[in-house]
Amino acid sequence: MTLRILALCGSQRARSMSAGVLRACRDLAPAGVAIELFEQHKDFPLFNPERTDVPPGVAALQEAITAADALLIASPEYAHGVTGTMKNTLDWVVGHAPFAGKPVAVLNPSYQSFHADEALKETLRTMSADLVLDACLRVPVIGSGADPARIAEIPRFATPIAAALRALVAHVERAAARE
């Protein structure tokens, strides 16, 4: 059986280091783990709680969250805050019941992004995510000169990313064994 992990990136940049970290996760995933990078959230309209319809991309995200065994989120910090892309994405799924209790790991692409990292984790806790702290990781790729497409090939990044993935998988497996 394949363990399914949904990956969300908070950056819109073409050569995003956050997206590079998530692609590295996909490349370094243990056997039996499939990581899907969801991209449609970058085009979501701004969240409006008075809106009665669910945009197609939001419906696709809700379906992907429901089907996923866990989530990976990588996002940079902008002006000491969570990116608008990530916050808007999370706002659209606040009321999506299958999100509650879903194991989530946050991957921070910088050692200097303390404010957004903590704010993102607080938002996830508020949404009742199962924040897997052993799988949350700071991967200092920003400012490293690394090519975002080659992060998985660089041992100083690949080793901790692989360890974080193992921690996330172990958490999901332990939770499944308790059910």
Sequence and secondary structure as in RCSB ss.txt:
>XXXX:A:sequence
MTLRILALCGSQRARSMSAGVLRACRDLAPAGVAIELFEQHKDFPLFNPERTDVPPGVAALQEAITAADALLIAS
PEYAHGVTGTMKNTLDWVVGHAPFAGKPVAVLNPSYQSFHADEALKETLRTMSADLVLDACLRVPVIGSGADPAR
IAEIPRFATPIAAALRALVAHVERAAARE
>XXXX:A:secstr
  EEEEEEE    TT HHHHHHHHHHHH  TTEEEEEE GGGG     TT  S  HHHHHHHHHHHH SEEEEE 
 EETTEE HHHHHHHHHTTT GGGTT EEEEEES TT HHHHHHHHHHHHHTT EE GGG EE   TTTT  GGG
GGG HHHHHHHHHHHHHHHHHHHHHHHH 
